[in-house]
Amino acid sequence: MAAYPPLSTEYPSHEEHLTTMKSSLRKLAASGTLNLGIMTGTVPSYEAFAASELASPSDASLLPQYATTLAARGRAETWPPKRGWVLVWVGADL
């Protein structure tokens, strides 16, 4: 994300992002929120999305729109993950 410094508040590092997301998902699940999911995006995919929106990839307000678009395209994984799903949650204490 070095190419887009304004996004560093949303994505300070991969590990911090995972920690924040896991905490948020646990809180939402505990509150009874249904249909939780996670998406894995890529920088090229995000850049293409920003271009399609005629916006700068540095615009953090695009991130939720990008996630929604990925979900609408069937790219969401149900959360909590099933045991054995190790792509993102390796070593997670679920």
Buried (B, 14 or more C-beta within 10 A) or exposed (E): BEEBEEBEEBBEEEEEBBEEBBEEBBEEEEEEEEEBBBBEBEEEBBBEBBEEBEEEBEBBEBBEBBBEBBBEEEBBBEBBBEEEBEEBBEEEEE
